[in-house]
Amino acid sequence: MLLLYSSVFEQLKGMISKRQKRLAELMRLTSGTIRVDDVIRTFGLSRLQANKLLSNWHNQGVLRRISHGLYVPAKPSDLGQTQILEDPWILVPELFDQGYIAGWSAAEHWELTEQMFRSICVLTSKRTEYGMREIQGVKFYVKYVPKRLLFGIKTIWKDHIKIAISDPHKTILDILNEPYLGAGIQHTFDCFKQYVTLYKKDLPKLLEYADRSNNGALFKKLGYFAELLNLNSEFIAQCQEKLTKGYSVLDNSAKNKKLVTRWRIWVPKNWRSND
């Protein structure tokens, strides 16, 4: 009986070792995430066989399914946990193609804020489910953006994966356009102040990006914030030259507003910029 158990144990050990080697080979040839095409290409399997292998590995706890057809390796220490990625940013290119990390997440990356956020802000032109959503314990706030606004984007690398993120200038314009993406109007203003401290020589870039966005409200918001911070008169004058007709709203979530006629903008009535 002892010999029988020993034989079974050795067989199981051999199976586990083979599985680990195959998975290690697969991971070596991929970039942290696994799809069925990766398995087909690596092992020369049919699509049916590849799907079955991934499903088996998922059921055995070797892989975690992030979304339909998308897997990541599960470390032994991660078994039983929902969030199994050390850096969930690597999921963004897979889940939200034609998009980029933006808003509060980009502000944190570029050190425009000292606040840390648990959710990841993503702007994408991909048709998907928008708003706050959770995938394998990772929270994403996803918002649609038209393809014409997919500019001002940098590429960074994490775990050999290319990730798109708005540059500091586009980050500021995104959160100015919608302060919710900047975690509220006060935090958006604070990010703008820090931007001026770090990138004051690049202020013309904001005007260039705003012009490319074809959004007149951005010049009103930039000019208003610039005056609050007593920035150079040339920048303020350029914002004035670009003013469009009609009135814009600084923060759509504010209930009580007052009109700043010079900039044709409605601002929260009781808001204090703390500048």
Backbone as CSV, one residue per row, in Angstrom:
resi,resn,N_x,N_y,N_z,CA_x,CA_y,CA_z,C_x,C_y,C_z
1,MET,0.830,-1.208,0.000,0.000,0.000,0.000,0.868,1.264,0.000
2,LEU,1.923,1.223,0.806,2.839,2.352,0.888,3.488,2.623,-0.473
3,LEU,3.848,1.526,-1.175,4.451,1.669,-2.493,3.470,2.285,-3.496
4,LEU,2.179,1.926,-3.324,1.149,2.478,-4.206,1.019,3.983,-4.012
5,TYR,0.937,4.409,-2.738,0.842,5.839,-2.436,2.072,6.580,-2.957
6,SER,3.232,5.959,-2.791,4.471,6.581,-3.243,4.459,6.761,-4.750
7,SER,3.949,5.752,-5.460,3.883,5.826,-6.915,2.938,6.923,-7.377
8,VAL,1.771,7.012,-6.722,0.791,8.051,-7.059,1.376,9.435,-6.798
9,PHE,2.080,9.570,-5.680,2.683,10.859,-5.318,3.701,11.302,-6.367
10,GLU,4.515,10.350,-6.822,5.521,10.673,-7.823,4.873,11.094,-9.141
11,GLN,3.744,10.440,-9.480,3.035,10.808,-10.701,2.479,12.225,-10.602
12,LEU,1.877,12.524,-9.463,1.332,13.858,-9.253,2.434,14.912,-9.271
13,LYS,3.536,14.587,-8.651,4.674,15.499,-8.609,5.159,15.800,-10.024
14,GLY,5.208,14.721,-10.862,5.633,14.892,-12.244,4.673,15.755,-13.036
15,MET,3.347,15.586,-12.783,2.343,16.375,-13.475,2.447,17.844,-13.100
16,ILE,2.631,18.111,-11.792,2.729,19.490,-11.320,3.975,20.148,-11.900
17,SER,5.079,19.382,-11.923,6.321,19.924,-12.458,6.172,20.280,-13.930
18,LYS,5.504,19.412,-14.697,5.287,19.659,-16.117,4.414,20.894,-16.310
19,ARG,3.366,21.006,-15.495,2.466,22.157,-15.581,3.221,23.449,-15.294
20,GLN,4.072,23.416,-14.248,4.830,24.602,-13.882,5.787,25.007,-14.989
21,LYS,6.410,24.023,-15.622,7.344,24.317,-16.708,6.624,24.939,-17.897
22,ARG,5.443,24.394,-18.216,4.686,24.920,-19.356,4.220,26.344,-19.074
23,LEU,3.771,26.565,-17.848,3.314,27.904,-17.487,4.488,28.882,-17.486
24,ALA,5.631,28.437,-16.973,6.824,29.287,-16.945,7.239,29.666,-18.362
25,GLU,7.167,28.709,-19.281,7.506,28.974,-20.677,6.535,29.972,-21.289
26,LEU,5.252,29.800,-20.968,4.230,30.698,-21.485,4.454,32.118,-20.972
27,MET,4.738,32.239,-19.663,4.942,33.559,-19.067,6.181,34.233,-19.624
28,ARG,7.190,33.435,-19.951,8.424,33.999,-20.495,8.176,34.650,-21.852
29,LEU,7.208,34.135,-22.581,6.935,34.612,-23.930,5.795,35.624,-24.001
30,THR,5.161,35.876,-22.867,4.078,36.863,-22.838,4.493,38.015,-21.929
31,SER,3.562,38.950,-21.716,3.919,40.179,-20.991,3.118,40.373,-19.711
32,GLY,2.793,39.271,-19.040,2.085,39.400,-17.766,0.630,39.023,-17.837
33,THR,0.046,39.124,-19.011,-1.334,38.679,-19.217,-1.340,37.590,-20.287
34,ILE,-2.323,36.698,-20.225,-2.358,35.537,-21.119,-3.709,35.460,-21.813
35,ARG,-3.666,35.269,-23.123,-4.866,35.034,-23.919,-4.726,33.712,-24.658
36,VAL,-5.829,33.228,-25.201,-5.815,31.936,-25.875,-4.842,31.924,-27.049
37,ASP,-4.713,33.054,-27.748,-3.779,33.115,-28.877,-2.333,32.922,-28.420
38,ASP,-2.017,33.354,-27.194,-0.674,33.147,-26.664,-0.391,31.654,-26.493
39,VAL,-1.397,30.919,-26.013,-1.244,29.477,-25.801,-1.114,28.749,-27.139
40,ILE,-1.927,29.144,-28.108,-1.867,28.531,-29.443,-0.479,28.728,-30.050
41,ARG,0.017,29.958,-29.944,1.308,30.294,-30.545,2.458,29.591,-29.826
42,THR,2.377,29.465,-28.503,3.475,28.907,-27.722,3.557,27.394,-27.830
43,PHE,2.397,26.734,-27.772,2.401,25.264,-27.709,1.902,24.586,-28.983
44,GLY,1.465,25.372,-29.967,0.989,24.780,-31.211,-0.303,23.999,-31.054
45,LEU,-1.156,24.445,-30.140,-2.420,23.757,-29.896,-3.526,24.337,-30.771
46,SER,-4.615,23.592,-30.882,-5.804,24.126,-31.540,-6.479,25.100,-30.580
47,ARG,-7.407,25.894,-31.087,-8.099,26.852,-30.224,-8.902,26.125,-29.140
48,LEU,-9.513,25.006,-29.496,-10.265,24.234,-28.513,-9.344,23.709,-27.420
49,GLN,-8.200,23.177,-27.806,-7.245,22.658,-26.825,-6.697,23.780,-25.940
50,ALA,-6.413,24.918,-26.545,-5.872,26.055,-25.787,-6.878,26.565,-24.768
51,ASN,-8.131,26.681,-25.191,-9.186,27.108,-24.265,-9.341,26.123,-23.115
52,LYS,-9.267,24.849,-23.419,-9.398,23.822,-22.389,-8.236,23.885,-21.403
53,LEU,-7.018,24.106,-21.905,-5.849,24.208,-21.027,-5.969,25.399,-20.090
54,LEU,-6.373,26.547,-20.629,-6.540,27.738,-19.801,-7.631,27.532,-18.759
55,SER,-8.720,26.905,-19.159,-9.817,26.628,-18.239,-9.358,25.699,-17.107
56,ASN,-8.583,24.695,-17.458,-8.069,23.766,-16.441,-7.147,24.486,-15.462
57,TRP,-6.264,25.299,-15.998,-5.342,26.033,-15.131,-6.106,26.997,-14.224
58,HIS,-7.168,27.572,-14.766,-7.999,28.463,-13.944,-8.672,27.682,-12.816
59,ASN,-9.240,26.523,-13.138,-9.913,25.690,-12.135,-8.937,25.166,-11.080
60,GLN,-7.680,24.972,-11.478,-6.661,24.485,-10.542,-6.066,25.606,-9.701
61,GLY,-6.446,26.850,-9.982,-5.930,27.968,-9.207,-4.580,28.469,-9.678
62,VAL,-4.126,27.978,-10.830,-2.837,28.411,-11.366,-2.963,29.768,-12.057
63,LEU,-4.103,29.974,-12.714,-4.387,31.245,-13.377,-5.649,31.857,-12.797
64,ARG,-5.744,33.179,-12.937,-6.963,33.901,-12.568,-7.568,34.510,-13.819
65,ARG,-8.882,34.390,-13.971,-9.569,34.978,-15.110,-9.946,36.418,-14.764
66,ILE,-9.409,37.365,-15.532,-9.676,38.780,-15.301,-10.922,39.234,-16.039
67,SER,-11.033,38.824,-17.282,-12.232,39.072,-18.084,-12.306,37.964,-19.114
68,HIS,-13.300,38.030,-19.979,-13.489,36.962,-20.962,-12.226,36.759,-21.798
69,GLY,-11.619,35.589,-21.687,-10.446,35.256,-22.482,-9.152,35.874,-22.017
70,LEU,-9.156,36.535,-20.859,-7.953,37.204,-20.352,-7.595,36.653,-18.977
71,TYR,-6.356,36.188,-18.829,-5.901,35.560,-17.584,-4.591,36.194,-17.124
72,VAL,-4.332,36.056,-15.828,-3.042,36.423,-15.261,-2.610,35.287,-14.340
73,PRO,-1.303,35.108,-14.114,-0.851,34.043,-13.216,-1.202,34.357,-11.776
74,ALA,-1.532,33.335,-11.015,-1.837,33.494,-9.597,-0.689,32.929,-8.784
75,LYS,-0.087,33.755,-7.949,0.989,33.283,-7.086,0.392,32.438,-5.960
76,PRO,1.130,31.496,-5.434,0.615,30.682,-4.323,0.153,31.524,-3.144
77,SER,0.868,32.607,-2.869,0.499,33.452,-1.723,-0.768,34.235,-1.978
78,ASP,-1.176,34.278,-3.263,-2.366,35.051,-3.627,-3.638,34.216,-3.654
79,LEU,-3.519,32.920,-3.478,-4.704,32.077,-3.550,-5.728,32.507,-2.508
80,GLY,-6.945,32.633,-2.946,-8.007,33.047,-2.030,-8.192,34.544,-1.987
81,GLN,-7.287,35.307,-2.652,-7.432,36.746,-2.682,-8.024,37.164,-4.008
82,THR,-8.681,38.315,-4.027,-9.302,38.776,-5.267,-8.329,39.605,-6.096
83,GLN,-7.586,40.505,-5.469,-6.649,41.319,-6.233,-5.299,40.619,-6.248
84,ILE,-4.870,40.152,-7.411,-3.685,39.322,-7.481,-2.566,39.976,-8.278
85,LEU,-2.712,41.239,-8.660,-1.677,41.916,-9.409,-0.985,42.953,-8.543
86,GLU,0.341,42.938,-8.568,1.078,43.949,-7.823,0.856,45.325,-8.433
87,ASP,0.728,45.398,-9.736,0.470,46.659,-10.424,-0.668,46.472,-11.424
88,PRO,-1.876,46.785,-11.040,-3.037,46.565,-11.919,-3.051,47.452,-13.154
89,TRP,-2.145,48.415,-13.246,-2.084,49.251,-14.441,-1.850,48.413,-15.696
90,ILE,-1.203,47.242,-15.547,-0.904,46.427,-16.726,-2.175,45.885,-17.381
91,LEU,-3.312,45.971,-16.680,-4.573,45.507,-17.256,-5.176,46.520,-18.228
92,VAL,-4.806,47.780,-18.090,-5.456,48.837,-18.873,-5.329,48.624,-20.378
93,PRO,-4.124,48.320,-20.918,-4.051,48.100,-22.367,-4.892,46.924,-22.843
94,GLU,-5.063,45.918,-22.000,-5.840,44.739,-22.381,-7.343,44.993,-22.304
95,LEU,-7.762,45.686,-21.266,-9.191,45.882,-21.032,-9.761,47.091,-21.765
96,PHE,-8.934,48.131,-21.927,-9.444,49.389,-22.470,-8.548,49.882,-23.598
97,ASP,-8.474,49.090,-24.661,-7.667,49.480,-25.810,-8.196,50.797,-26.385
98,GLN,-7.321,51.539,-27.043,-7.667,52.865,-27.557,-8.029,53.795,-26.407
99,GLY,-7.308,53.674,-25.314,-7.552,54.536,-24.171,-6.260,54.802,-23.422
100,TYR,-6.373,55.562,-22.342,-5.174,55.909,-21.583,-5.528,56.182,-20.117
101,ILE,-4.551,56.040,-19.265,-4.703,56.379,-17.853,-4.734,57.896,-17.738
102,ALA,-5.695,58.408,-16.999,-5.927,59.853,-16.976,-6.349,60.309,-15.580
103,GLY,-6.836,61.551,-15.524,-7.430,62.081,-14.304,-6.550,61.968,-13.076
104,TRP,-7.183,61.542,-11.964,-6.454,61.488,-10.693,-5.275,60.513,-10.733
105,SER,-5.396,59.456,-11.538,-4.309,58.479,-11.629,-3.083,59.096,-12.305
106,ALA,-3.314,59.821,-13.396,-2.211,60.487,-14.087,-1.632,61.603,-13.228
107,ALA,-2.500,62.326,-12.517,-2.021,63.404,-11.636,-1.102,62.850,-10.552
108,GLU,-1.462,61.693,-10.037,-0.623,61.048,-9.032,0.718,60.628,-9.637
109,HIS,0.681,60.074,-10.840,1.910,59.621,-11.495,2.873,60.772,-11.749
110,TRP,2.353,61.911,-12.207,3.204,63.057,-12.545,3.495,63.948,-11.344
111,GLU,3.105,63.484,-10.159,3.376,64.206,-8.898,2.714,65.583,-8.878
112,LEU,1.522,65.655,-9.458,0.716,66.869,-9.368,-0.102,66.882,-8.087
113,THR,-0.091,65.771,-7.385,-0.803,65.652,-6.114,-0.051,64.687,-5.213
114,GLU,-0.245,64.854,-3.915,0.333,63.915,-2.950,-0.694,62.886,-2.511
115,GLN,-1.930,63.071,-2.951,-2.974,62.111,-2.594,-2.763,60.792,-3.339
116,MET,-3.180,59.712,-2.696,-3.104,58.396,-3.315,-4.521,57.866,-3.510
117,PHE,-4.765,57.281,-4.661,-6.105,56.826,-5.005,-6.110,55.318,-5.222
118,ARG,-7.158,54.680,-4.777,-7.266,53.227,-4.911,-7.832,52.809,-6.263
119,SER,-8.593,53.678,-6.886,-9.175,53.351,-8.184,-8.320,53.936,-9.300
120,ILE,-8.490,53.377,-10.496,-7.719,53.804,-11.659,-8.657,54.520,-12.628
121,CYS,-8.273,55.721,-13.019,-9.087,56.518,-13.938,-8.614,56.269,-15.368
122,VAL,-9.558,55.911,-16.241,-9.236,55.581,-17.630,-10.191,56.303,-18.574
123,LEU,-9.641,56.937,-19.596,-10.444,57.495,-20.678,-10.204,56.649,-21.914
124,THR,-11.268,56.243,-22.574,-11.134,55.344,-23.719,-12.163,55.650,-24.794
125,SER,-11.770,55.409,-26.043,-12.710,55.549,-27.155,-13.381,54.214,-27.460
126,LYS,-13.016,53.187,-26.686,-13.613,51.861,-26.874,-15.030,51.847,-26.316
127,ARG,-15.938,51.230,-27.045,-17.310,51.096,-26.567,-17.333,50.028,-25.487
128,THR,-17.609,50.422,-24.294,-17.567,49.500,-23.164,-18.509,49.998,-22.082
129,GLU,-18.458,49.370,-20.940,-19.269,49.798,-19.797,-18.541,50.944,-19.104
130,TYR,-19.232,52.075,-18.973,-18.590,53.251,-18.406,-18.970,53.416,-16.936
131,GLY,-18.286,54.358,-16.274,-18.518,54.600,-14.859,-17.592,53.760,-13.996
132,MET,-17.900,53.677,-12.718,-17.078,52.905,-11.792,-17.412,51.426,-11.929
133,ARG,-16.390,50.611,-12.064,-16.575,49.169,-12.160,-15.407,48.474,-11.472
134,GLU,-15.648,47.233,-11.095,-14.613,46.475,-10.386,-14.328,45.180,-11.139
135,ILE,-13.051,44.916,-11.380,-12.616,43.712,-12.077,-11.558,43.035,-11.225
136,GLN,-11.883,41.851,-10.717,-10.962,41.096,-9.870,-10.399,41.937,-8.721
137,GLY,-11.259,42.708,-8.093,-10.841,43.486,-6.938,-10.191,44.811,-7.280
138,VAL,-9.994,45.086,-8.568,-9.392,46.354,-8.999,-10.509,47.286,-9.458
139,LYS,-10.561,48.477,-8.895,-11.599,49.433,-9.250,-11.119,50.364,-10.353
140,PHE,-11.948,50.489,-11.387,-11.666,51.379,-12.508,-12.806,52.373,-12.649
141,TYR,-12.449,53.635,-12.904,-13.463,54.594,-13.346,-13.202,54.814,-14.829
142,VAL,-14.180,54.482,-15.661,-13.996,54.499,-17.113,-14.943,55.515,-17.737
143,LYS,-14.400,56.347,-18.602,-15.202,57.373,-19.272,-14.862,57.391,-20.763
144,TYR,-15.882,57.621,-21.563,-15.689,57.680,-23.011,-15.037,58.995,-23.421
145,VAL,-14.143,58.913,-24.409,-13.545,60.106,-24.994,-13.472,59.873,-26.507
146,PRO,-13.831,60.852,-27.321,-13.757,60.658,-28.773,-12.308,60.507,-29.245
147,LYS,-12.131,59.819,-30.352,-10.785,59.529,-30.852,-9.982,60.792,-31.138
148,ARG,-10.666,61.872,-31.505,-9.946,63.100,-31.838,-9.226,63.687,-30.620
149,LEU,-9.612,63.250,-29.428,-8.976,63.750,-28.204,-7.907,62.791,-27.673
150,LEU,-7.581,61.797,-28.471,-6.518,60.874,-28.058,-5.156,61.436,-28.490
151,PHE,-4.754,62.497,-27.819,-3.450,63.096,-28.061,-2.865,63.523,-26.715
152,GLY,-1.612,63.977,-26.745,-0.974,64.345,-25.485,-0.771,63.140,-24.584
153,ILE,-0.415,62.023,-25.204,-0.305,60.763,-24.467,1.131,60.259,-24.498
154,LYS,1.620,59.861,-23.346,2.954,59.300,-23.209,2.863,57.785,-23.031
155,THR,3.955,57.104,-23.325,4.040,55.667,-23.088,5.001,55.404,-21.945
156,ILE,4.559,54.664,-20.956,5.426,54.222,-19.879,5.427,52.694,-19.875
157,TRP,6.413,52.127,-19.207,6.558,50.671,-19.189,6.411,50.144,-17.772
158,LYS,5.614,49.101,-17.633,5.474,48.406,-16.365,5.454,46.910,-16.650
159,ASP,6.405,46.189,-16.045,6.504,44.739,-16.275,6.547,44.410,-17.763
160,HIS,7.331,45.179,-18.513,7.517,44.965,-19.953,6.246,45.208,-20.758
161,ILE,5.295,45.907,-20.181,4.035,46.197,-20.872,3.930,47.695,-21.133
162,LYS,3.589,48.054,-22.360,3.418,49.461,-22.727,2.065,49.969,-22.236
163,ILE,2.104,51.075,-21.515,0.879,51.646,-20.967,0.789,53.108,-21.385
164,ALA,-0.368,53.502,-21.896,-0.594,54.876,-22.326,-1.110,55.701,-21.155
165,ILE,-0.557,56.896,-20.999,-0.969,57.793,-19.918,-0.922,59.228,-20.440
166,SER,-1.855,60.035,-20.025,-1.850,61.436,-20.452,-0.615,62.130,-19.885
167,ASP,0.007,62.984,-20.700,1.159,63.730,-20.202,0.664,64.793,-19.218
168,PRO,1.553,65.485,-18.514,1.093,66.447,-17.491,0.149,67.511,-18.041
169,HIS,0.398,67.964,-19.275,-0.423,69.028,-19.853,-1.832,68.534,-20.191
170,LYS,-1.901,67.352,-20.809,-3.215,66.785,-21.138,-3.957,66.400,-19.856
171,THR,-3.213,65.969,-18.848,-3.846,65.636,-17.568,-4.580,66.839,-16.996
172,ILE,-3.923,67.990,-17.021,-4.544,69.217,-16.500,-5.796,69.570,-17.296
173,LEU,-5.727,69.496,-18.610,-6.895,69.846,-19.416,-8.041,68.867,-19.204
174,ASP,-7.729,67.588,-19.048,-8.784,66.592,-18.803,-9.527,66.880,-17.508
175,ILE,-8.782,67.215,-16.456,-9.456,67.442,-15.166,-10.098,68.826,-15.114
176,LEU,-9.575,69.773,-15.892,-10.246,71.066,-16.000,-11.577,70.907,-16.739
177,ASN,-11.556,70.102,-17.767,-12.763,69.881,-18.552,-13.845,69.219,-17.713
178,GLU,-13.426,68.289,-16.856,-14.371,67.604,-15.979,-13.735,67.411,-14.602
179,PRO,-13.974,68.327,-13.675,-13.324,68.269,-12.363,-13.529,66.962,-11.595
180,TYR,-14.571,66.215,-11.925,-14.740,64.923,-11.261,-13.524,64.042,-11.509
181,LEU,-12.943,64.131,-12.718,-11.758,63.339,-13.047,-10.553,63.791,-12.224
182,GLY,-10.639,64.993,-11.683,-9.568,65.504,-10.830,-9.896,65.404,-9.365
183,ALA,-10.880,64.549,-9.036,-11.310,64.337,-7.641,-11.894,65.599,-7.025
184,GLY,-12.613,66.395,-7.833,-13.292,67.575,-7.314,-12.602,68.863,-7.704
185,ILE,-13.344,69.968,-7.624,-12.830,71.245,-8.098,-11.651,71.742,-7.262
186,GLN,-11.692,71.558,-5.953,-10.573,72.032,-5.134,-9.295,71.261,-5.438
187,HIS,-9.420,69.953,-5.551,-8.236,69.154,-5.847,-7.735,69.447,-7.261
188,THR,-8.652,69.706,-8.194,-8.259,70.083,-9.552,-7.449,71.369,-9.528
189,PHE,-7.906,72.338,-8.752,-7.176,73.605,-8.640,-5.812,73.387,-7.992
190,ASP,-5.756,72.555,-6.978,-4.481,72.255,-6.315,-3.499,71.597,-7.293
191,CYS,-4.016,70.728,-8.148,-3.171,70.091,-9.163,-2.651,71.128,-10.150
192,PHE,-3.509,72.082,-10.498,-3.100,73.150,-11.410,-1.991,73.985,-10.787
193,LYS,-2.111,74.291,-9.513,-1.062,75.043,-8.815,0.263,74.298,-8.855
194,GLN,0.209,72.997,-8.593,1.426,72.195,-8.613,1.987,72.101,-10.029
195,TYR,1.105,72.029,-10.996,1.547,72.008,-12.395,2.333,73.281,-12.716
196,VAL,1.809,74.422,-12.290,2.487,75.699,-12.538,3.869,75.700,-11.877
197,THR,3.957,75.123,-10.698,5.240,75.052,-10.003,6.246,74.197,-10.772
198,LEU,5.780,73.061,-11.296,6.677,72.115,-11.956,6.911,72.417,-13.434
199,TYR,5.901,72.986,-14.100,5.968,73.106,-15.559,5.640,74.525,-16.050
200,LYS,6.006,75.523,-15.282,5.625,76.891,-15.636,6.108,77.277,-17.027
201,LYS,7.300,76.806,-17.404,7.836,77.154,-18.724,7.040,76.506,-19.859
202,ASP,6.224,75.509,-19.507,5.443,74.792,-20.520,4.001,75.276,-20.603
203,LEU,3.690,76.405,-19.978,2.314,76.913,-20.016,1.774,77.071,-21.435
204,PRO,2.594,77.479,-22.406,2.060,77.574,-23.784,1.529,76.241,-24.305
205,LYS,2.024,75.135,-23.755,1.546,73.820,-24.180,0.074,73.653,-23.834
206,LEU,-0.342,74.213,-22.707,-1.751,74.137,-22.316,-2.631,74.842,-23.355
207,LEU,-2.175,76.001,-23.813,-2.941,76.738,-24.818,-2.980,75.974,-26.137
208,GLU,-1.856,75.362,-26.499,-1.805,74.575,-27.731,-2.776,73.397,-27.660
209,TYR,-2.769,72.685,-26.519,-3.658,71.537,-26.350,-5.120,71.965,-26.305
210,ALA,-5.386,73.088,-25.621,-6.766,73.579,-25.525,-7.287,73.952,-26.909
211,ASP,-6.424,74.567,-27.717,-6.805,74.936,-29.073,-7.087,73.687,-29.905
212,ARG,-6.266,72.673,-29.734,-6.454,71.420,-30.471,-7.720,70.699,-30.038
213,SER,-8.110,70.879,-28.785,-9.320,70.232,-28.259,-10.587,70.858,-28.821
214,ASN,-10.452,72.096,-29.348,-11.614,72.805,-29.899,-12.713,72.937,-28.856
215,ASN,-12.292,73.328,-27.650,-13.212,73.454,-26.511,-13.004,74.818,-25.871
216,GLY,-13.881,75.744,-26.200,-13.740,77.112,-25.710,-13.786,77.236,-24.210
217,ALA,-14.490,76.337,-23.546,-14.600,76.407,-22.082,-13.238,76.264,-21.414
218,LEU,-12.320,75.546,-22.058,-10.998,75.337,-21.457,-10.247,76.657,-21.303
219,PHE,-10.368,77.574,-22.266,-9.684,78.857,-22.171,-10.265,79.705,-21.042
220,LYS,-11.579,79.589,-20.831,-12.210,80.327,-19.736,-11.714,79.819,-18.390
221,LYS,-11.614,78.508,-18.269,-11.171,77.908,-17.007,-9.688,78.172,-16.760
222,LEU,-8.892,78.056,-17.833,-7.464,78.339,-17.699,-7.228,79.796,-17.296
223,GLY,-7.923,80.707,-17.953,-7.757,82.116,-17.636,-8.190,82.441,-16.218
224,TYR,-9.322,81.878,-15.810,-9.829,82.114,-14.447,-8.842,81.597,-13.407
225,PHE,-8.360,80.377,-13.580,-7.386,79.823,-12.637,-6.082,80.612,-12.665
226,ALA,-5.662,81.036,-13.853,-4.414,81.796,-13.981,-4.488,83.109,-13.214
227,GLU,-5.625,83.763,-13.273,-5.777,85.016,-12.531,-5.779,84.766,-11.024
228,LEU,-6.386,83.689,-10.590,-6.374,83.375,-9.167,-4.948,83.194,-8.651
229,LEU,-4.068,82.710,-9.524,-2.673,82.476,-9.131,-1.742,83.612,-9.553
230,ASN,-2.310,84.676,-10.117,-1.508,85.835,-10.543,-0.396,85.426,-11.508
231,LEU,-0.746,84.605,-12.494,0.244,84.202,-13.479,0.550,85.362,-14.427
232,ASN,1.532,85.152,-15.291,1.977,86.244,-16.154,0.841,86.729,-17.053
233,SER,0.866,88.005,-17.295,-0.227,88.657,-18.017,-0.339,88.173,-19.459
234,GLU,0.780,87.736,-20.055,0.740,87.260,-21.438,-0.130,86.013,-21.578
235,PHE,0.035,85.076,-20.633,-0.766,83.854,-20.661,-2.242,84.189,-20.486
236,ILE,-2.535,85.085,-19.550,-3.927,85.483,-19.300,-4.520,86.179,-20.522
237,ALA,-3.716,87.034,-21.155,-4.194,87.749,-22.347,-4.494,86.776,-23.488
238,GLN,-3.681,85.738,-23.623,-3.919,84.741,-24.673,-5.206,83.960,-24.413
239,CYS,-5.493,83.707,-23.149,-6.759,83.050,-22.810,-7.929,83.960,-23.149
240,GLN,-7.772,85.267,-22.872,-8.823,86.230,-23.178,-9.103,86.278,-24.678
241,GLU,-8.055,86.207,-25.480,-8.208,86.275,-26.937,-9.007,85.092,-27.481
242,LYS,-8.968,83.975,-26.756,-9.622,82.749,-27.217,-11.029,82.567,-26.642
243,LEU,-11.500,83.558,-25.880,-12.828,83.425,-25.267,-13.909,83.258,-26.331
244,THR,-14.793,82.314,-26.085,-15.913,82.083,-26.979,-17.172,82.722,-26.401
245,LYS,-18.192,82.869,-27.237,-19.453,83.429,-26.765,-20.150,82.442,-25.831
246,GLY,-21.097,82.952,-25.093,-21.845,82.089,-24.181,-21.090,81.896,-22.883
247,TYR,-21.709,81.140,-21.983,-21.154,80.942,-20.641,-20.904,79.464,-20.379
248,SER,-19.847,79.209,-19.654,-19.469,77.846,-19.291,-19.576,77.672,-17.786
249,VAL,-19.491,76.438,-17.351,-19.592,76.114,-15.922,-18.280,75.504,-15.469
250,LEU,-17.738,76.023,-14.390,-16.467,75.513,-13.871,-16.630,74.109,-13.310
251,ASP,-17.718,73.899,-12.573,-17.953,72.602,-11.938,-19.434,72.254,-12.048
252,ASN,-19.750,71.277,-12.856,-21.151,70.890,-13.096,-21.839,70.356,-11.849
253,SER,-21.071,69.868,-10.878,-21.670,69.282,-9.682,-22.122,70.340,-8.671
254,ALA,-21.676,71.578,-8.846,-22.029,72.647,-7.902,-23.486,73.065,-8.099
255,LYS,-24.200,73.214,-6.993,-25.612,73.598,-7.064,-25.784,75.114,-7.087
256,ASN,-25.059,75.814,-6.232,-25.147,77.274,-6.169,-23.943,77.879,-6.875
257,LYS,-24.211,78.729,-7.877,-23.124,79.276,-8.679,-23.226,80.795,-8.773
258,LYS,-22.098,81.408,-9.035,-22.059,82.843,-9.318,-21.338,83.053,-10.638
259,LEU,-21.678,84.104,-11.346,-21.108,84.353,-12.658,-19.904,85.282,-12.561
260,VAL,-18.806,84.847,-13.120,-17.612,85.698,-13.265,-17.651,86.207,-14.703
261,THR,-18.161,87.425,-14.860,-18.433,87.938,-16.203,-17.167,88.098,-17.044
262,ARG,-16.051,88.430,-16.411,-14.803,88.638,-17.151,-14.417,87.379,-17.928
263,TRP,-14.700,86.232,-17.334,-14.333,84.976,-17.982,-15.545,84.196,-18.506
264,ARG,-16.740,84.814,-18.371,-17.963,84.170,-18.865,-18.084,82.736,-18.329
265,ILE,-17.934,82.650,-17.021,-17.932,81.322,-16.415,-18.677,81.344,-15.088
266,TRP,-19.463,80.301,-14.880,-20.157,80.123,-13.611,-19.269,79.294,-12.678
267,VAL,-19.046,79.808,-11.474,-18.188,79.118,-10.505,-19.006,78.823,-9.247
268,PRO,-18.620,77.801,-8.481,-19.347,77.504,-7.233,-19.373,78.728,-6.324
269,LYS,-20.535,79.054,-5.825,-20.721,80.299,-5.085,-19.879,80.368,-3.821
270,ASN,-19.796,79.289,-3.102,-19.072,79.292,-1.837,-17.680,78.658,-1.924
271,TRP,-17.210,78.474,-3.147,-15.894,77.833,-3.299,-14.774,78.816,-2.996
272,ARG,-13.790,78.317,-2.259,-12.596,79.104,-1.963,-11.399,78.380,-2.553
273,SER,-10.614,79.077,-3.326,-9.507,78.431,-4.017,-8.330,78.106,-3.111
274,ASN,-8.268,78.733,-1.925,-7.172,78.487,-0.984,-5.796,78.732,-1.604
275,ASP,-5.746,79.679,-2.536,-4.474,79.944,-3.206,-3.548,80.789,-2.348
